[in-house]
Amino acid sequence: MTRITLPNTNLSVYPLSLGGNVFGWSADQDQSFAVLDAHRDLGGNFIDTADVYSEWVEGNRGGESESIIGNWMSSRGGRDQVVIATKVAKLSTRAGLSRANIIAACDDSLKRLKTDYIDLYYAHEDDQSVDLLETLSAFDELVTAGKIRYAAASNYSGARLSEALRVSAENNLTSYVALQNQYNLLERGEFETDAAPILRERGLSALPYYALASGFLTGKYQPGTEVDSVRAGGVSKYQNEQGWAVIAALGEIAAEQHSSISAVALAWLRQQDVVSTPIASARTIQQLQEIMPIVELSVEQLSKLSSASA
C-alpha cells in the first residue's frame, strides 16, 4: 500500500487524509461508516476530525464526528492501523488553548473516539489570550502522559508558528510537527507568502484543509449549472473567470491522466514542496473514489495549473 511518513514523526500514512467534517453533518452514521469502510478498503488510514465537528448543525453539540469515528473504530477493530488527527480550541464549550481546556478537551475527545491515544492533536486556531508557553506545556504534558503522540498547529500565521517553535525549543517542550491551514489552487497567496517559507526553513509539513475549495475543484460546478449541496453557497466566490479557467485546465489534465478532476487538484497540492498530504472529505463512496487515486503530474501539467491559478 502507498504510504508516506510525515516529517518529524513516525506516522506512516496514505498520502490523502480523509476529512471527517461531514460526519454528523451531511453524512449520518450509516453513510459515514460506508465511507470509512471504503476508505480503509482502498488503502486509506489517515482520518482528520475535530471536537467542533459538527456543532454548527441544529441540534448538535459538537463531537458528533469524533463519536462516529470512535463507534466505527470500536466496531471494526484495528485501532493501530488507523492514524487519527483531531483538534482543540474551537468548540464553544471547550474554547481556547489554556492548559486546563486542552487537558479537558483531550480527555473528551479520547472518550468520543473510544481510544486511549490521539496520533496527531492540533491547536485548531491561535489563541493569543494564552501565553504560548502555557499552551505548549499542556501539549507536552499530553505527550508525556501518552494521550497524544504529536502536536500540530492549525490556522496559525507564519510568525506565530515560528514563535511557537522558538518557545518549544527554548523550554525543551514538544514542538508542533505540522501546520494545517487553508491552501488550494484557488487560495494560494496568503499561504505561499506567509506560512510556506517558515515550513520550508524548519523542515515542517503542511496538511492543507479545503484542498478542493469546498468542493469547487471537484468539477461538479460548471458555468451555468446549479449544484444542490450544503456547501454551494461557499463557492460563489470562485465562480469567476479565474475559477472557470482552473476548472478547464483540471478537466484537460484529468482526461490526460484518465483520472478525476478531484484527484488532479489534490495531486497539484501534494506536489508542492512543503505539502505532505492534503485533506479532503467525502459524503458518499462515489466521492471517495474520486479523491483517493494518487496521481503524479508532469512538470508541464503542474505548470499549466500553476499558471491558471496564479
C-alpha positions, -999 to 999 in steps of 0.1 A, spaced: 0 0 0 11 36 -7 25 52 24 45 83 33 60 92 67 50 126 80 82 147 86 94 148 122 71 119 131 70 81 127 34 83 114 31 63 82 1 75 63 -17 72 30 -10 104 11 -45 117 15 -62 125 48 -99 118 49 -117 148 63 -143 140 90 -161 173 89 -191 158 70 -196 130 96 -226 140 117 -234 168 92 -242 159 56 -235 122 63 -252 103 91 -236 74 110 -245 47 84 -233 68 55 -202 77 74 -195 40 82 -198 32 45 -173 59 35 -149 48 63 -151 12 53 -145 21 16 -116 44 27 -100 15 46 -105 -9 17 -89 15 -8 -58 17 14 -66 48 34 -55 50 70 -54 87 79 -85 104 93 -88 141 103 -115 154 126 -121 180 154 -141 183 186 -161 211 170 -174 190 141 -203 194 137 -215 219 163 -229 242 137 -258 218 128 -290 225 146 -295 200 174 -258 191 176 -234 199 205 -201 192 188 -182 159 189 -205 142 165 -178 134 140 -154 121 167 -182 99 181 -190 84 147 -153 77 141 -150 62 176 -180 40 170 -166 29 137 -132 20 151 -148 2 180 -169 -19 158 -142 -27 132 -112 -30 154 -76 -24 142 -70 9 160 -33 6 155 -39 5 117 -55 40 117 -39 74 122 -63 98 139 -59 135 140 -83 158 159 -83 193 173 -89 216 203 -99 253 207 -130 260 185 -157 240 203 -178 266 221 -179 246 253 -141 238 251 -128 271 236 -93 283 236 -58 269 244 -54 273 281 -38 243 299 -70 234 317 -90 235 285 -65 215 264 -63 187 290 -101 185 295 -108 187 257 -83 159 250 -100 137 276 -134 144 260 -121 136 225 -105 103 238 -138 92 252 -157 100 220 -131 84 198 -131 53 221 -93 52 222 -66 59 247 -44 80 224 -46 105 196 -19 103 169 -19 140 159 -35 167 181 -39 202 166 -44 235 182 -73 244 159 -67 281 160 -43 305 175 -53 318 210 -33 349 217 -50 354 250 -29 325 264 8 325 266 24 301 241 44 286 270 12 275 287 -2 260 256 29 242 245 35 229 281 0 214 280 7 196 247 40 184 262 21 171 292 -2 151 270 27 136 250 44 126 283 11 110 295 8 90 263 -25 106 254 -12 121 222 17 112 200 24 145 183 11 181 184 5 204 155 -9 238 146 -39 249 125 -48 284 114 -15 299 127 3 326 109 38 321 99 50 345 125 31 328 153 42 293 142 78 305 142 73 319 177 58 287 189 87 267 176 111 290 194 92 287 227 93 249 224 130 248 216 139 272 245 119 253 270 126 217 258 89 211 251 72 191 224 71 210 192 45 214 165 53 190 137 29 203 110 6 231 100 -30 227 88 -41 259 70 -63 266 40 -44 260 7 -57 250 -27 -54 260 -63 -77 290 -57 -64 300 -23 -26 304 -27 -14 338 -19 -15 341 18 -2 306 25 26 307 -1 39 341 11 33 337 49 34 302 62 52 282 35 86 299 39 86 290 76 77 254 69 104 252 43 130 267 66 121 245 96 115 212 76 79 210 87 50 199 65 16 213 55 -16 193 56 -39 217 39 -77 218 45 -102 230 19 -79 212 -5 -108 211 -30 -121 246 -23 -153 234 -6 -160 211 -35 -155 236 -63 -124 218 -75 -142 185 -80 -156 197 -113 -192 194 -103 -195 231 -106 -196 243 -142 -207 276 -158 -245 279 -159 -252 249 -137 -267 248 -102 -254 223 -76 -276 211 -47 -250 210 -19 -248 222 17 -215 239 6 -228 255 -26 -231 290 -10 -194 289 -1 -181 285 -36 -197 315 -52 -165 335 -48 -148 310 -71 -173 313 -99 -154 338 -120 -131 339 -149 -101 325 -130 -121 298 -113 -135 285 -146 -100 287 -162 -87 264 -134 -116 240 -138 -110 239 -176 -73 231 -170 -81 205 -144 -105 188 -168 -79 187 -196 -53 172 -174 -78 147 -158 -85 134 -193 -48 130 -200 -43 112 -167 -75 91 -171 -84 103 -136 -109 125 -118 -107 163 -116 -105 160 -78 -75 137 -79 -57 161 -102 -64 191 -79 -51 171 -50 -21 160 -69 -11 196 -76 -12 202 -39 7 171 -30 35 180 -53 41 214 -37 73 211 -18 60 219 17 29 197 15 28 161 29 -8 152 23 -39 173 16 -72 168 34 -104 161 16 -138 148 27 -163 126 11 -200 121 18 -205 92 -5 -184 63 -17 -185 77 -53 -170 110 -40 -144 90 -21 -134 71 -52 -128 104 -70 -103 117 -43 -84 85 -34 -62 79 -66 -26 92 -62 -18 110 -94 17 121 -105 16 152 -126 42 161 -152 62 193 -150 41 206 -178 9 197 -161 20 213 -128 30 245 -147 -3 246 -165 -23 245 -133 0 270 -115 -4 294 -144 -41 291 -145 -44 297 -108 -17 324 -104 
